[in-house]
Amino acid sequence: MGLVNAISYNRDEYSSKKANIFRVSITKFIILFIILGIISWEITGASRDQGINIYVTLIWSLNVPLAIVCFLGILNSKRKNIQPSIFKDKIDEKVIIVIPSIARLDVLPALYRVIDSVKSYAPSNLNNFRIDVVVDEGSDGISLLKEQYGSDLDIQILVVPEDYRLPNGTKYKARAAAYALSIRSEQGDNTKEQWIYHLDDDTSIRGDTISAIAEFIRNKGDKLYLAQGVLTFPYERSRSHISKFADSIRPIDDISKFFIFTGRGNPKMGLHGEHLLIRADIEEEIGWDFGKSVKVEDAYFAMFFSIKYPEKSGFLNGATYGSSPSSVKDLLKQRRRWASGLISLMLDNSIALKNKWILSYAVIIWMIGFIQNVWIVILVAILLGENTAPMSKWIILLWTFNIAYQMWSYMEGSKINLYVSDNKNYVHIIFMTIISIPGIFFISLVESFASLLGLIEFLKRKEGFDVISKKV
């Protein structure tokens, strides 16, 4: 795919309210809630207090508080009228775009796309920028990467020495981030006048991305130190329809639970390792050396930032354009790593529970997904000759709110991802909206299985950092 096709949308496309890709339909949620509520009320039998009924009343209600928080986040983001930035001014503050990569040969095409997207759009709003590509010594593609970009004055290729060690033994992606930080420190680039923008090696930018960075630094950089925006996943960048559907939830997460926390000052629900803007001196102070077993360095950084700098984070009014896993196998690997890393954080005594309770709650909800999956619970009920009626029929309304929110999230997330795709059309959007209703029951099984694998990986203390394959 050529650069023009890969990043074919510019800020002018987002200049009208109609084109706001972050806009979601609350009316659609209300209609879905009413329809599902009526159906559920009619087909549910009388309330019972047998063992299975007590179990489902508790286990299927645990998700409701999180669904309510997410829904409040959506309402808040709508009230703030968030939409892709069309900021056109240039700023003088130096922005360093950090792109860590394993630089395998199969990864290079995606990495080139990402670098080229930054080179294409950064000059629109940044008078002073640099791209730091961070790779490990011995990576297969180093020579090709240097051949492609070695003479470019705006690009610095940082090779992490094989013998580079951190005091706490941190490995994987965090080790690369720490090395890049150390080089910037030597170069005098970790002051409050510089900003660091983190990208993954499969996540490109467009005009709204760089506009949002410049707009945030210009308007809020004097009082806020960190920001994150929306991750989107164009459909043409994955071969797996299941992975595409699974990643439909991610842009909605960003304008719901991440917006209500990170966007309002405290990233206590965690952060993404990409589309992340941090003032350079703040990143140097917190650092990335969180320990040798850490696999979710972004979530750790979020915790320590929340502790040190409460009320100092904000929202980037722009998106990035990433790639969903290329297969269900890779999807499971990705989610497994997240789950294993988040469980480790949840049980890490170096972070007080008061600072991570909301994230821990969300992790627990994910971890118990397998034992609350509707198909598994119904199968057990059938084998026991029981039904799944709640202890009180009014509990149905709570369940309906939760399932309606989940279905609606995938519907609206699919719409966002389709909008930023090359093949966006209304027929496709309508189809994905319809398929989201039964699809939620299947994808929840996949996600809950991945969390179970993550729990097993954590219990086995398995080391390693899976870098999955993604389409260019």
C-alpha positions, 0 to 999 in steps of 0.5 A: 500500500502506498503512502497516499492510500495509507494516510489519505485523510487530512484535517480538512475532512474533519472540518465539519461536525458531520465528519466528526469520527468521534461522534456516537449515537446515544439514541441508538443505545436507548433504542437498543436498551428498550428493545433488549429490556422488553425482550429480556423481561418477557422471556425471563421466568420468575425470580429464584434463589437457587444456587445457580440463580444466586451465582448469576445474580452476582456474577452478571451484575459485577460488570454494571458499575464499569458499564455505567462509568464508561457510559458517563465517560461517553456522555462527558466526551459528547458534552465536551464535543470532542472532535478531530483537531483542525488546528492549523498553526505551527508551534516552535516547541521541540517534539520528539516522536519515539518509535520502538521496533523489533525491526524484523524483516516482516515488520519493516514495511509497517515501520516504513509506513509509520515513519513516512506518515510522520515525515509527511504530516509533522511539518504541517504543525511542528517547526522543530521535530525529530523521529527517534527509531529505537531498535535492539542490537542484532535486529534483522532489519537494522541495515535496511533501516539505516539504508532507508533513513540513515541520511535523513537529518530528521531521523535518529536511529538508536540501537540499544546495545545488547549489554544495556541493563537497567538497575531494576532489570526492566526488559522488553519495550520499556527497556527500549524506551529507557534507552531512548530517554537516556540518549535524550538526556545526554543530548539535552532533550529532556527539559520542559521545553521538549515533548515526547510523542510515543508511537508503535511501529504499526501505528501511523498518523494523519493530519488530525494527529499532528494537529492535536499534538500542536494544539495541546502543547499550544493551549494546555502545555503550560498546565498539563504534562501528558495527553492521549487520544483515540486509537483507530484501526482501519479495516484494510490493515488486518486479514482477520475479521475477528480481530477487526471486530475485537478492536472495534471496542478500542476507540470507544474505550478511548472516548469513554473510560479513558476520557473520563480518567486520563482526559480529566486529569488522572490516568488511573485506568491506565494508558496506551503505549502509543499515541501518548504525549508526555513532557520530556522532563516529566518522562525523565523523572518517572522513567521506565525502569519498573522491573524485570517482569513488567509487560505493561510499562504504559500502565505502570507509567500511568500509575506513577504519573497519577501519584506524582501529578494528579489532575495533570493529564488531558485529551488529544483531539486526534486519532492514530491509525493502527493495525489489528492482529493478523489472526485469532492466534495473534489476537490471543497472544496480544490479549494474553500479554496484556492480561498477564501484565495487568494481573502482575501490576494489580498484585504489585505491592509497590503501588498502593491499592488506593492508586490502582483500585479502579484499574484492578476492578477492571482487570478483575472483570476481565479475568472472570470473563470466562466464568461469567460467559453467557454460553458457559453459564447457560450450558452449566444451568442446562446440565444442572436442570436449572434456569438463569433467572435472577434473584429479583426480576428487577436485576434484569434491567441492570443486565440489560444496561450492561449488555446494551452498552457492550453491543452499542460499543462494538456498533459505534466502534465499528463505525469509527474504524470503518470511517477511517478505512479505505473501503468505508460505505454505508452498506458495510457500516449497516452490516457491522451494526447488525453483526455486532448484536450476535457478535458480542457473544462470540467475541466475549468468549474469545476475550475471556479465553485470552484473559484465562491464558494471561492468568495461566501465563502469570501463574507460571511466571512465564517471561517473554514479550510477544511481538505479533504479526500485523498487516502493512 
